[in-house]
Amino acid sequence: MKERNSEAETPYAWLRLTVSLALSTIGGVGMWSVVVALPAVQAEFGVARGDASLPYTLTMIGFGLASVVMGRLADRFGIMFPVIVGTIALALGFGAAAAAGSLWLYALAQGLIGAGSAATFAPLLAHISLWFVRRRGIAVAIFASGNYLAGAVWPPIVQHFIQSAGWRQTYFGIGVFCFVAMIPLALLLRRPAPITELAPTGARASALPHAVAVGLSRRTLQILLIVAGLACCVAMSMPQVHLVAYCSDLGYGPARGAEMLSLMLACGIVSRISFGFICDRVGGLRTLLLGSALQGLALLLFLPFNGLVSLYVISALFGLFQGGIVPSYAIIVREYFPPREAGERVGAVITATLFGMALGGWMSGAIFDLTGSYRAAFVNGILFNLLNVSIALFLLRRATVRPAFA
């Protein structure tokens, strides 16, 4: 099939980006509602804090596993189908959670919610990359800020309705809202992407057995990107998951830590947009290397500085440095793999980043329990970040020719 590049980067492409960003912001409620509802759910079911955290774990697992499945569906049937499936899963999941009679049923419902939310991130991230060429980096970055927007918008809304109506009624209302708002938006995405490739010929066809620009098989390159995604997010999770607890241990209180976390996420939105412009000029691999190196620098700053003002500054820097890392993986996939594989391959890397967040959050807590300090946990994050930097540097040094599928 011939590439219809004349439709790329048109006003219609930017309209699709806006629709996709709205879907990501709405669908992102599945990742944040469980955190806000945790105290109310724990109180109603009368369980320990560790048991009450199980629904969040299943949400992340559902999100991660479904990212690959939803990406495969997008590659085969187009983006509208998985988004509709995800919307239905969100509506059913929130409804089931609202009616759950036990913590286990609630946790299983959260797994379904996570799977539904997955349709509004990795598959759409890959899909947006198929509508842009010269401005692909900034377009992907704008879309990728949707989950940060969801994190800024949804928690206060969910908390307000939990306080005024209860968590069960709130969950039911969210499910209805997702269905009513997202189905019409999904129907706007019927038109297929303009950049497709079913039967390459000539030089491009001969390049298919290998990711030619780095001299590796596509399988090897995919594995390296998965490892890099896992490692970078193990490092990323240390301050994001434990910053509030870290501030409490230092005597500043959880409120200060929450303020620092909000500042970090707000700076993350700025970071994603800024790195999008950078990516359009230097490419995905260089952007990954730059973001990872700066993230490592910010993690290093946590070791010698723990004053209140210093932590605010470092939190802001960390948000500014790390926001462009995850979107750069989608750009790399588009540069070094055929467009028809974008959904599944981006989904696999995004799944690795999610597992990295989950693993890193747990590892940091376990290291703290063993040592009684977060210092070793920061060092652990720095070491994982070095692994990510090493992979990015290795791939960049092998990238001696122009990417085959840019």
KEDRENGU-532549 format. One line per 10 residues: their letters; for each residue x negated, y, z negated of N, C-alpha, C, O. Coordinates in steps of 0.1 Angstrom, whole numbers, m for minus. Each point is the difference from the previous one (the first is absolute). Example, Ala and Ser with C-alpha at 12.3 -4.5 7.8 and 13.67 -1.06 7.14 Angstrom:
BEGIN
as> m132:m57:m78:9:12:0:m9:12:0:m10:0:m7 | 14:11:14:m9:11:0:8:11:m8:m5:11:m1
***
This chain:
BEGIN
mkernseaet> m9:m12:0:9:12:0:m9:12:0:m9:1:m8 | 12:8:16:m8:13:2:3:9:m12:11:1:m5 | m22:5:0:1:10:m11:8:12:5:m4:6:10 | 14:m2:m18:8:12:4:m5:12:m8:7:6:m9 | m20:m3:11:m6:11:m8:6:13:2:m2:9:m8 | 10:m7:19:7:13:2:10:3:m11:3:12:m3 | 1:m22:m5:10:2:m11:m7:2:m13:6:4:m10 | m19:m6:10:m8:1:m13:m2:15:m2:m2:8:9 | 3:m4:m22:m3:13:m5:10:11:6:m4:11:0 | 15:m16:4:11:9:5:8:5:m12:m2:m5:m11
pyawlrltvs> 10:15:12:9:4:m11:8:m12:m6:3:0:m12 | 1:m9:21:7:m12:m5:m9:m8:m9:5:m6:m10 | m18:5:13:m9:m8:m8:m1:6:m14:0:m7:m10 | 0:21:9:m1:6:m13:14:m1:m7:0:m1:m12 | 11:0:19:13:m3:m6:0:m14:m6:5:m1:m12 | m11:m8:19:m1:m14:m6:m9:0:m12:3:m7:m10 | m13:15:10:m9:1:m12:8:5:m12:m1:m4:m11 | 10:14:14:8:6:m11:10:m10:m5:2:m1:m13 | 4:m7:22:10:m10:m5:m8:m11:m8:5:m4:m10 | m16:0:15:m8:m10:m7:m5:5:m14:1:m8:m10
lalstiggvg> m5:21:9:m4:5:m13:12:0:m9:m1:m3:m12 | 13:7:17:12:m1:m9:3:m14:m5:3:m2:m11 | m4:m8:20:2:m14:m4:m10:m4:m10:4:m7:m10 | m17:11:11:m10:m4:m9:3:6:m14:m2:m6:m10 | 6:19:10:3:7:m12:12:m6:m8:m1:m2:m12 | 11:m2:20:12:m6:m6:m3:m14:m5:2:m4:m11 | m8:m4:20:m3:m14:m3:m10:m1:m11:m1:m11:m7 | m8:21:5:m10:0:m11:6:m1:m14:m7:m2:m9 | 20:4:8:7:m1:m13:m2:m13:m7:m1:m2:m12 | m1:m9:21:m1:m13:m6:m13:m2:m8:m1:m8:m8
mwsvvvalpa> m9:17:11:m13:m1:m7:0:7:m13:m9:m2:m9 | 18:12:8:m1:9:m12:12:m2:m9:m2:3:m12 | 13:m8:16:12:m1:m9:m4:m10:m11:5:2:m12 | m12:m13:15:m3:m10:m10:m8:5:m11:1:m4:m12 | m10:14:15:m9:6:m10:8:9:m9:m2:m1:m13 | 11:9:18:8:9:m8:10:m8:m8:3:4:m12 | 2:m15:17:11:m7:m7:m6:m10:m11:7:m6:m8 | m20:5:8:m7:m10:m9:5:1:m15:4:m10:m5 | m5:22:m1:4:1:m14:14:m4:m2:3:m7:m10 | 7:11:18:14:m3:m1:2:m15:2:8:m6:m8
vqaefgvarg> m14:0:18:1:m14:2:m6:m8:m12:6:m10:m4 | m17:14:m1:m6:m7:m11:9:0:m12:1:m10:m7 | 5:22:4:9:1:m11:12:m8:1:5:m6:m10 | 1:5:22:12:m7:2:m2:m15:m1:8:m7:m7 | m19:2:13:m2:m15:m1:m8:m4:m12:m1:m12:m3 | m4:22:m5:m7:m3:m13:m12:m9:2:m2:m10:m7 | m7:14:16:m12:m7:3:m13:8:m3:2:12:m2 | m13:m18:2:m13:7:m2:m4:8:12:6:m2:11 | m15:12:m13:m4:8:11:m6:m8:12:2:3:11 | m10:m13:m15:m6:m8:10:10:m7:9:m1:m1:12
daslpytltm> 11:m5:m19:11:m7:8:8:10:8:4:m3:11 | m2:15:m16:7:10:7:m7:5:12:6:6:9 | m19:m8:m8:m8:4:11:0:m10:12:m4:3:11 | 10:m15:m14:1:m10:11:7:5:12:m4:m3:11 | 16:10:m12:7:4:12:m9:9:9:1:m1:12 | m10:9:m18:m9:8:8:m10:m9:8:m2:3:12 | m3:m13:m18:m9:m10:6:7:m6:12:m5:m1:11 | 18:m4:m13:7:m6:11:4:10:11:0:m4:12 | 2:17:m16:2:10:10:m12:1:10:1:1:12 | m13:0:m18:m12:1:7:m3:m12:9:m4:1:12
igfglasvvm> 7:m13:m17:m2:m12:7:10:m1:12:m4:m3:11 | 17:7:m14:10:0:11:m4:10:11:1:m2:12 | m6:14:m16:m4:10:9:m12:m5:9:0:2:12 | m10:m8:m19:m12:m4:7:3:m11:10:m4:1:12 | 11:m12:m16:3:m11:9:9:4:11:m2:m4:12 | 12:12:m15:9:4:11:m6:10:10:5:1:11 | m16:6:m15:m7:9:10:m4:m8:12:1:5:11 | m7:m17:m13:m4:m8:12:12:m4:8:m1:1:12 | 11:m6:m19:12:m6:7:7:12:8:3:m2:11 | m1:13:m18:6:11:7:m8:5:12:6:4:10
grladrfgim> m19:m4:m12:m9:4:12:2:m9:11:0:5:12 | 1:m18:m14:1:m10:10:14:2:7:1:m1:13 | 9:4:m21:13:2:6:0:13:9:6:0:11 | m13:10:m15:m1:12:8:m7:m2:13:4:5:10 | m15:m13:m11:m7:m3:13:8:m8:10:m1:2:12 | 10:m10:m17:8:m9:8:13:7:5:4:m1:12 | 3:7:m21:14:5:3:1:16:0:11:5:3 | m22:2:m6:1:14:m1:2:5:m14:4:m9:m9 | m6:21:6:0:5:m14:14:1:m6:1:m1:m12 | 9:3:20:13:2:m6:5:m13:m8:6:2:m10
fpvivgtial> m9:m13:15:5:m13:m6:m6:m2:m14:8:m2:m9 | m21:3:7:m5:m2:m14:5:11:m9:1:m2:m12 | 0:15:17:5:10:m9:14:m2:m5:4:2:m11 | 5:m7:20:13:m4:m4:0:m11:m10:8:0:m9 | m16:m10:12:m1:m12:m9:m5:5:m14:5:m4:m10 | m15:13:10:m5:6:m13:11:8:m7:1:m1:m12 | 7:8:20:10:8:m7:11:m9:m7:4:3:m11 | m1:m14:18:10:m9:m6:m6:m7:m12:7:m1:m10 | m20:m2:11:m7:m6:m12:0:10:m12:2:m4:m11 | m4:17:14:0:10:m11:14:1:m6:1:0:m12
algfgaaaaa> 9:0:20:14:2:m5:3:m13:m8:6:2:m11 | m8:m14:16:3:m12:m7:m8:m1:m13:5:m4:m10 | m18:8:11:m9:m1:m12:4:9:m11:1:m4:m12 | 2:16:15:5:9:m10:13:m4:m6:3:1:m12 | 6:m6:20:13:m5:m5:m2:m12:m9:6:m1:m10 | m15:m8:14:m2:m12:m8:m7:4:m13:3:m6:m11 | m12:15:11:m7:4:m12:10:7:m10:m1:m2:m12 | 11:10:18:10:6:m8:8:m10:m8:6:3:m10 | m3:m15:17:8:m10:m6:m7:m11:m8:6:m9:m5 | m20:10:5:m8:m10:m6:4:m2:m15:1:9:m8
gslwlyalaq> 0:m22:4:4:m3:m14:m12:m4:m8:1:m2:m12 | m13:1:18:m12:m4:m7:m12:7:6:1:5:12 | m12:m4:m19:m12:6:6:m5:m7:12:m5:7:10 | 6:m20:m10:m5:m8:12:8:3:12:m6:2:11 | 19:m1:m12:8:4:12:m3:14:4:m1:3:12 | m1:6:m21:m4:14:3:m13:0:7:m2:7:10 | m8:m15:m14:m13:0:6:1:m6:14:m7:5:9 | 15:m15:m7:1:m6:14:7:11:9:m4:1:12 | 14:6:m17:6:11:8:m10:10:3:0:6:11 | m10:m3:m20:m10:10:3:m9:m5:11:m5:8:8
gligagsaat> 2:m21:m7:m7:m6:10:6:3:14:m7:3:10 | 20:m4:m10:8:2:13:m1:15:3:m1:4:12 | 2:5:m22:m1:14:2:m14:4:6:m1:7:9 | m10:m14:m15:m13:3:6:m1:m4:14:m6:7:8 | 12:m19:m4:0:m4:13:7:9:10:m4:3:11 | 15:3:m16:7:10:8:m8:13:2:0:5:11 | m7:m1:m22:m8:12:1:m11:m2:10:m5:10:6 | 0:m22:m5:m11:m3:9:3:4:15:m9:4:7 | 21:m5:m3:4:3:13:m2:15:3:0:4:12 | m1:4:m22:0:15:2:m15:5:m1:m2:12:m1
fapllahisl> m8:m21:0:m13:5:0:m9:m6:11:m2:6:10 | m4:m18:m12:m9:m5:9:5:m1:15:m7:4:9 | 19:m10:m7:5:m1:14:2:14:6:m4:2:12 | 9:7:m19:2:14:5:m13:7:2:m2:8:9 | m8:m11:m18:m13:6:2:m6:m5:13:m6:8:7 | 7:m21:m4:m5:m5:13:8:6:12:m6:3:10 | 19:m2:m12:8:4:11:m3:15:3:0:3:12 | m2:5:m22:m2:14:3:m13:2:8:m2:9:9 | m8:m18:m12:m13:1:8:2:m3:15:m9:4:8 | 20:m10:m5:3:m3:14:6:11:8:2:m1:12
wfvrrrgiav> 2:12:m19:6:11:6:m9:12:1:4:11:5 | m17:m12:m9:m9:11:1:m14:m5:5:m4:m12:m3 | m3:20:10:m14:m3:5:m10:10:m6:m8:m3:m9 | 9:15:14:m10:10:m4:2:4:m15:m9:3:m7 | 22:m2:3:3:4:m14:4:m12:m8:8:2:m10 | m13:m13:13:4:m12:m8:m3:0:m14:7:m4:m9 | m19:10:6:m5:0:m14:9:9:m9:4:m5:m11 | 0:17:16:8:9:m8:15:m6:m1:6:2:m11 | m2:m8:21:14:m6:0:1:m11:m10:9:m1:m8 | m19:m8:8:0:m11:m10:m2:5:m14:7:m5:m9
aifasgnyla> m15:16:7:m2:6:m13:13:6:m5:3:m2:m12 | 4:9:21:13:6:m5:10:m11:m4:6:1:m11 | m5:m12:19:9:m10:m4:m5:m7:m13:8:m3:m9 | m21:0:8:m5:m7:m12:2:8:m13:m1:m5:m11 | 4:18:12:2:8:m12:14:m2:m5:4:5:m11 | 4:m13:18:14:m3:m4:1:m7:m14:9:3:m8 | m18:m12:6:1:m7:m13:m5:9:m12:5:m2:m11 | m13:11:14:m4:10:m10:12:10:m3:3:4:m11 | 4:m1:22:12:9:m1:11:m8:m8:6:6:m9 | m5:m18:12:10:m8:m8:m4:0:m15:9:0:m9
gavwppivqh> m22:m1:6:m5:0:m14:3:13:m6:1:1:m13 | m1:10:21:3:13:m6:15:3:m2:4:7:m9 | 4:m12:19:14:3:0:9:m9:m9:8:4:m7 | m11:m18:8:10:m9:m6:m1:m1:m15:11:m1:m6 | m23:0:0:0:m2:m15:9:10:m8:8:m5:m8 | m8:18:10:8:9:m8:15:m3:3:9:2:m8 | m6:m5:21:14:m3:3:5:m12:m7:11:0:m6 | m19:m11:7:4:m12:m6:1:1:m15:10:m5:m6 | m19:12:0:0:3:m15:12:7:m4:6:m3:m10 | m2:13:18:12:8:m3:13:m8:0:8:1:m10
fiqsagwrqt> m7:m10:19:13:m8:1:m1:m11:m10:11:m5:m5 | m23:0:2:0:m11:m11:4:6:m13:7:m6:m8 | m11:18:5:4:7:m13:15:3:0:6:m1:m11 | m1:5:22:14:5:0:10:m12:3:11:1:m5 | m15:m11:13:10:m10:4:m5:m15:m4:8:m9:0 | m20:7:m3:m5:m13:m3:m8:m6:12:3:4:11 | m12:m13:m14:m8:m5:11:7:m9:10:m3:0:12 | 13:m7:m17:8:m9:9:8:8:10:m1:m2:12 | 8:12:m16:7:9:9:m9:8:9:3:2:12 | m15:1:m17:m10:7:9:m4:m9:11:m1:4:11
yfgigvfcfv> m3:m16:m15:m4:m10:10:10:m2:11:m3:0:12 | 16:m2:m16:11:m2:9:1:12:10:2:m1:12 | m3:13:m18:1:12:8:m11:2:10:2:4:11 | m15:m8:m15:m11:0:9:2:m9:12:m3:3:11 | 8:m15:m14:2:m10:10:10:5:11:m2:m1:12 | 13:7:m17:10:6:9:m6:11:8:2:1:13 | m10:8:m19:m6:11:7:m10:m4:10:0:5:12 | m8:m15:m15:m10:m5:10:7:m6:12:m4:3:12 | 15:m10:m13:7:m6:11:7:11:8:m2:0:13 | 8:9:m19:7:11:7:m9:9:7:2:5:12
amiplalllr> m14:m2:m18:m9:10:6:m10:m6:10:m3:6:10 | m1:m19:m12:m11:m6:8:5:m6:13:m7:0:10 | 19:m6:m10:5:m7:12:1:10:12:m4:m3:10 | 11:15:m12:0:9:11:m14:5:5:m2:1:12 | m7:0:m22:m14:4:4:m6:m11:8:m8:3:10 | 10:m15:m14:m6:m12:7:5:m1:14:m8:m3:9 | 21:6:m7:6:0:14:m6:10:9:0:m2:12 | m6:13:m17:m7:10:8:m13:m6:6:m6:7:8 | 1:m18:m13:m13:m6:5:2:m11:10:m9:m8:2 | 20:8:5:3:m10:10:m10:m1:11:m4:m10:5
rpapitelap> 0:22:0:m9:0:12:m13:m6:m3:m6:3:m10 | 0:m12:19:m12:m6:m2:m12:10:0:1:10:6 | m12:m14:m12:m12:8:0:m6:2:14:1:m9:8 | m6:21:m5:m6:2:13:m13:m7:3:m4:m2:12 | m3:m2:m22:m14:m5:1:1:m15:m3:0:m4:m12 | 1:m4:22:1:m15:m1:m10:m6:9:m6:6:9 | 3:m19:m11:m10:m7:9:3:m14:m1:m2:m7:m10 | 7:1:22:3:m14:0:m9:m8:9:m3:m12:m2 | m3:19:12:m8:m8:10:m12:9:4:1:5:11 | m11:m3:m19:m11:8:4:m8:m6:11:0:m12:2
tgarasalph> m6:20:6:m7:m5:12:m14:6:0:m3:10:m7 | m6:m15:16:m13:6:2:m9:m1:m12:0:m10:m7 | m7:22:4:m9:0:m11:7:m2:m13:m6:m6:m9 | 18:12:8:7:m2:m13:4:m14:m3:m1:m4:m11 | 4:m3:22:4:m14:m2:m12:m8:m5:1:m9:m8 | m13:12:14:m12:m8:m4:m4:4:m14:m8:m8:m7 | 13:19:1:m4:4:m13:8:m7:m11:m3:0:m11 | 15:m6:15:9:m5:m9:m6:m11:m10:4:0:m11 | m12:m9:16:m5:m11:m10:m7:6:m12:m2:m7:m10 | m3:19:11:m8:6:m11:5:14:m2:4:7:9
avavglsrrt> m6:m2:m22:2:14:m3:m13:6:5:m10:3:m7 | 10:0:21:m13:3:7:m8:11:m6:m12:0:0 | 19:10:m6:m7:12:m4:m9:m3:m12:m9:8:m3 | 11:m19:m5:m8:m3:m11:m7:m13:1:m6:m5:m9 | 8:m2:21:m7:m12:3:4:m12:m10:m8:m9:m2 | 21:9:m2:5:m10:m9:13:m6:6:7:7:7 | m4:m19:m11:13:m6:4:11:8:m7:m3:6:m11 | 14:m6:17:11:7:m7:4:m6:m13:3:8:m9 | m5:m21:7:3:m6:m13:m10:5:m10:4:3:m12 | m17:m3:15:m10:5:m9:2:15:m4:m1:3:m12
lqillivagl> 4:5:22:3:14:m3:12:2:m9:0:8:m9 | 10:m16:11:12:0:m8:m3:m3:m14:4:6:m10 | m12:m17:8:m4:m4:m14:m8:11:m7:2:2:m12 | m11:4:19:m8:10:m6:9:12:m4:m3:6:m10 | 12:m2:18:9:11:m3:9:m4:m12:3:8:m9 | 1:m21:8:8:m4:m12:m8:1:m13:4:4:m10 | m17:m9:11:m9:1:m12:m2:14:m3:0:4:m12 | m3:5:22:m2:14:m3:12:6:m7:m1:8:m9 | 13:m11:14:13:5:m5:2:m4:m15:4:8:m8 | m7:m21:6:1:m5:m14:m10:7:m9:4:5:m11
accvamsmpq> m16:m3:15:m11:6:m8:3:14:m3:m2:5:m11 | 6:3:21:2:14:m2:11:3:m10:0:10:m7 | 10:m19:7:12:3:m8:m2:m6:m14:7:4:m10 | m16:m14:8:m4:m4:m13:m7:13:m7:3:3:m12 | m11:4:20:m7:12:m6:11:11:m2:m1:7:m10 | 10:m5:20:10:10:m1:9:m1:m12:5:10:m6 | m2:m23:3:10:m2:m11:m5:4:m14:8:2:m9 | m21:m2:7:m5:3:m13:5:13:m6:6:m1:m11 | m8:12:17:6:12:m5:15:1:2:7:6:m9 | m2:m11:20:14:2:2:9:m8:m10:10:5:m4
vhlvaycsdl> m14:m17:0:7:m8:m9:m3:3:m15:9:m1:m8 | m21:5:5:m4:1:m14:m3:14:m4:m5:2:m12 | 7:8:20:m3:13:m4:8:5:m12:m6:6:m9 | 19:m9:8:8:4:m11:m5:m7:m13:m2:7:m11 | m1:m20:11:m6:m7:m11:m13:6:m4:m4:1:m12 | m5:2:22:m13:5:m3:1:13:m7:m8:2:m10 | 17:7:14:2:13:m7:5:m2:m14:m4:7:m9 | 12:m17:7:5:m3:m14:m11:m5:m9:m1:4:m11 | m8:m12:17:m12:m5:m8:m9:11:m4:m6:0:m10 | 5:10:19:m9:12:m3:6:10:m9:m7:9:m4
gygpargaem> 20:m11:1:6:9:m10:8:11:6:5:9:m7 | m4:m9:21:7:11:7:15:m2:1:8:9:2 | m4:m22:m4:15:m3:0:4:m4:14:m6:4:10 | 17:m12:m9:5:m5:13:5:11:9:0:m2:12 | 6:13:m18:5:10:8:m10:7:9:2:3:12 | m14:m1:m18:m11:5:8:m4:m9:11:m3:4:12 | 2:m17:m15:m3:m10:10:10:0:11:m3:m2:12 | 16:3:m15:11:0:10:m2:12:9:2:0:12 | m6:12:m18:m2:12:8:m12:m2:10:1:4:11 | m11:m11:m16:m12:m2:9:4:m10:11:m5:2:11
lslmlacgiv> 13:m12:m14:5:m9:10:8:7:11:m2:m3:12 | 11:12:m16:8:7:9:m9:9:9:3:1:12 | m12:6:m18:m10:8:7:m7:m8:10:m2:4:12 | m2:m16:m16:m8:m9:9:9:m4:12:m5:0:12 | 18:m3:m14:9:m4:11:3:12:9:0:m2:12 | 1:13:m18:3:12:8:m12:3:9:2:3:12 | m14:m4:m17:m12:2:8:m1:m11:10:m6:2:11 | 11:m14:m14:0:m11:10:7:4:13:m4:m4:11 | 16:11:m13:7:4:12:m8:9:9:m1:m1:12 | m6:11:m19:m9:9:8:m11:m8:6:m4:3:12
srisfgficd> m1:m12:m19:m11:m9:5:4:m7:13:m8:0:10 | 20:m6:m10:4:m8:11:1:9:13:m4:m5:11 | 10:16:m13:1:9:12:m14:5:4:m2:0:12 | m6:4:m21:m14:5:4:m8:m11:7:m6:2:10 | 7:m14:m16:m8:m11:6:6:m4:14:m7:m6:8 | 20:8:m6:6:m2:13:m7:8:11:m3:m5:11 | 1:18:m14:m7:9:9:m15:m5:3:m5:0:11 | m1:m4:m22:m14:m5:1:0:m13:9:m9:m2:8 | 19:m7:m11:0:m12:8:2:2:15:m6:m7:8 | 13:17:m5:2:3:15:m13:4:6:m2:m1:12
rvgglrtlll> m7:6:m20:m13:5:6:m11:m10:m1:m9:0:8 | 9:m9:m18:m12:m8:m2:4:m15:0:m9:m9:1 | 22:5:0:4:m14:1:2:m6:m14:m3:5:m10 | 9:m17:11:4:m7:m12:m11:m5:m9:1:2:m12 | m12:m8:18:m10:m5:m8:m8:11:m8:m3:m2:m11 | 0:13:18:m7:11:m7:9:6:m11:m5:4:m10 | 18:m3:13:9:5:m11:0:m10:m12:0:5:m11 | 1:m18:14:m1:m9:m11:m13:1:m8:1:0:m13 | m12:1:20:m13:1:m7:0:13:m9:m5:0:m11 | 9:11:17:0:13:m7:9:0:m12:m4:3:m11
gsalqglall> 16:m8:12:10:m1:m11:m5:m9:m11:1:3:m12 | m7:m15:16:m4:m9:m10:m12:5:m7:m1:m1:m13 | m9:8:20:m11:6:m7:4:10:m10:m6:1:m11 | 15:8:15:5:10:m9:8:m5:m12:m1:5:m11 | 8:m16:13:7:m6:m11:m10:m6:m10:2:2:m12 | m12:m8:17:m11:m5:m9:m6:11:m8:m3:m1:m12 | 1:13:18:m6:11:m7:9:5:m11:m4:3:m11 | 17:m3:14:10:5:m10:0:m10:m12:1:4:m12 | m2:m17:15:0:m10:m11:m13:1:m8:1:m1:m12 | m12:5:18:m12:2:m7:1:12:m10:m5:0:m11
lflpfnglvs> 13:10:15:2:12:m8:7:m3:m13:m1:7:m10 | 9:m18:10:8:m3:m12:m10:m5:m11:4:0:m12 | m16:m5:15:m9:m6:m10:m6:11:m9:0:m2:m12 | m6:13:18:m6:9:m9:9:11:m6:m3:7:m10 | 15:m5:17:9:11:m4:13:m6:m5:7:m7:7 | m3:11:m20:12:m4:m5:7:11:m8:10:m3:m8 | m14:15:10:7:11:m6:14:3:7:2:m5:11 | 7:12:m18:13:1:6:0:8:13:6:m5:10 | m13:16:m9:0:8:12:m8:m9:11:5:0:12 | m15:m6:m16:m8:m9:10:9:m10:6:m1:m3:12
lyvisalfgl> 9:m4:m20:9:m11:5:11:6:9:3:m7:10 | 2:19:m12:9:6:9:m7:2:14:6:m3:10 | m18:8:m11:m7:3:13:m3:m13:7:1:0:12 | m6:m10:m19:m4:m12:6:12:m7:6:0:m7:10 | 11:7:m18:13:m6:5:4:7:14:4:m7:9 | m5:20:m9:3:7:13:m9:m4:11:4:m3:11 | m17:2:m14:m10:m4:10:3:m14:5:m1:m3:12 | 4:m6:m22:3:m14:4:12:m1:10:m1:m7:9 | 11:15:m12:11:0:9:m3:5:14:4:m5:10 | m12:16:m10:m5:6:13:m9:m10:8:0:1:12
fqggivpsya> m7:m9:m19:m10:m9:6:6:m13:5:m4:m4:11 | 14:m2:m18:4:m13:3:12:m1:9:3:m11:6 | 5:22:m4:12:m1:7:m1:m4:15:10:m5:5 | m21:7:1:m2:m4:14:m5:m14:3:m1:m4:11 | m2:m3:m22:m6:m13:2:10:m10:6:m3:m6:11 | 15:4:m17:9:m10:5:5:3:14:1:m10:8 | 3:22:m4:4:2:14:m11:m2:10:3:m4:11 | m15:5:m15:m11:m2:10:0:m15:4:m5:m3:12 | 9:m6:m20:1:m14:5:9:m2:12:m3:m7:9 | 15:14:m10:9:m1:12:m6:6:12:2:m5:11
iivreyfppr> m10:15:m12:m7:6:12:m11:m10:5:m1:m2:12 | m6:m4:m21:m10:m10:4:6:m11:8:m5:m5:10 | 17:0:m16:7:m11:7:4:4:14:m1:m8:10 | 6:21:m8:4:4:13:m12:2:9:1:m1:13 | m13:4:m18:m11:2:8:m7:m13:5:m6:0:11 | 7:m10:m19:m7:m12:3:8:m13:2:m6:m10:2 | 19:12:m2:9:m12:3:11:4:10:3:12:1 | 2:m21:7:11:3:10:12:6:m7:3:m4:m12 | 4:13:18:12:7:m6:10:m10:m4:7:2:m10 | m5:m13:18:11:m10:m3:m3:m7:m13:10:m7:m5
eagervgavi> m22:8:m1:m3:m7:m13:0:10:m12:m3:m4:m11 | 7:16:14:m2:11:m10:8:m3:m13:m6:1:m11 | 19:m5:12:8:m2:m11:m5:m10:m10:m1:2:m12 | m2:m14:18:m5:m11:m9:m13:3:m6:m2:m3:m12 | m7:8:20:m14:3:m5:0:11:m11:m8:m1:m10 | 15:12:13:1:10:m10:6:m5:m13:m4:3:m11 | 15:m11:13:7:m6:m12:m10:m8:m8:1:0:m12 | m9:m8:18:m10:m8:m7:m9:8:m8:m3:m3:m12 | m3:14:17:m9:9:m7:7:7:m11:m5:1:m11 | 17:4:13:8:7:m10:3:m10:m11:0:4:m12
tatlfgmalg> 3:m16:15:2:m10:m11:m12:m2:m8:1:m1:m13 | m13:1:19:m12:m1:m8:m2:12:m9:m5:m2:m11 | 8:14:16:m1:11:m9:9:0:m12:m3:4:m11 | 15:m9:13:10:m2:m11:m5:m10:m10:1:2:m12 | m6:m13:17:m6:m10:m9:m12:6:m7:m3:m4:m12 | m4:12:19:m12:7:m7:5:9:m11:m7:0:m11 | 18:7:13:5:9:m11:4:m9:m12:m3:3:m11 | 10:m14:14:5:m9:m11:m12:m6:m7:0:m1:m12 | m10:m4:20:m11:m7:m6:m9:10:m8:m4:m3:m12 | 2:15:17:m8:10:m6:6:5:m13:m6:2:m10
gwmsgaifdl> 20:0:10:7:4:m12:m2:m10:m11:m2:3:m12 | 3:m16:15:m1:m11:m10:m15:m1:m4:m2:m1:m12 | m7:2:21:m14:m2:m4:m5:11:m9:m7:m2:m10 | 12:15:13:m4:11:m9:5:m2:m14:m7:3:m10 | 19:m8:9:6:m3:m14:m8:m11:m7:m2:1:m12 | m1:m11:20:m7:m12:m6:m14:4:m5:m4:m4:m10 | m3:12:19:m13:5:m4:1:9:m13:m9:m1:m8 | 19:9:8:2:8:m12:2:m8:m13:m6:3:m10 | 14:m14:12:2:m9:m12:m13:m6:m4:m2:m3:m12 | m7:0:21:m12:m7:m3:m10:9:m6:m8:m3:m9
tgsyraafvn> 7:16:14:m10:9:m4:4:11:m10:m8:6:m7 | 22:m4:6:5:11:m8:m2:14:6:1:10:m7 | m5:m10:20:m3:13:6:4:m1:15:m1:m11:6 | 4:23:0:3:0:14:m13:2:8:0:0:13 | m11:2:m19:m13:3:7:m3:m11:9:m4:2:12 | 4:m14:m17:m3:m12:8:10:m2:12:m4:m4:10 | 16:8:m13:11:m1:10:m3:10:12:2:m4:12 | m7:16:m16:m4:9:11:m12:m5:8:0:1:12 | m9:m7:m19:m12:m6:7:5:m11:9:m5:m2:12 | 14:m6:m16:6:m11:8:6:6:13:m1:m5:11
gilfnllnvs> 9:16:m13:6:6:12:m11:6:9:2:m1:13 | m12:6:m18:m11:5:9:m7:m11:8:m3:2:12 | 1:m14:m18:m6:m11:7:9:m5:11:m4:m3:11 | 17:2:m13:10:m4:10:0:11:11:1:m3:12 | m2:16:m15:m1:10:10:m12:m1:8:0:3:12 | m11:m7:m18:m13:m2:8:2:m11:10:m5:1:11 | 13:m11:m14:3:m11:10:7:6:11:m3:m4:12 | 13:12:m14:8:6:11:m9:9:8:1:0:13 | m9:8:m19:m9:9:7:m10:m8:9:m3:3:11 | m2:m14:m17:m9:m9:8:6:m6:12:m6:0:11
ialfllrrat> 19:m4:m12:7:m5:12:2:11:10:m2:m3:12 | 6:14:m16:2:11:9:m13:4:7:0:3:12 | m10:m2:m19:m13:3:6:m5:m11:10:m5:3:10 | 7:m15:m14:m4:m12:9:8:1:13:m6:m1:11 | 19:4:m12:8:0:13:m4:13:8:0:m1:12 | m2:12:m19:m4:12:8:m13:m2:7:m1:5:11 | m9:m11:m17:m13:m2:6:1:m9:12:m8:1:9 | 18:m10:m9:2:m9:12:9:6:11:1:m5:11 | 6:16:m15:9:6:10:m8:9:10:m1:12:m1 | m5:m19:10:m9:7:10:7:4:12:m6:8:8
vrpafa> 18:m12:m5:7:4:12:14:5:m5:4:m1:m11 | 3:8:21:13:5:m3:10:m11:m3:0:m10:6 | 9:12:m16:10:m10:m4:8:m4:13:3:8:9 | 0:m21:m9:6:m5:12:15:3:2:5:1:11 | 2:2:m22:14:1:1:5:14:m5:12:1:m4 | m21:9:3:4:13:m5:10:7:9:4:11:m3
***
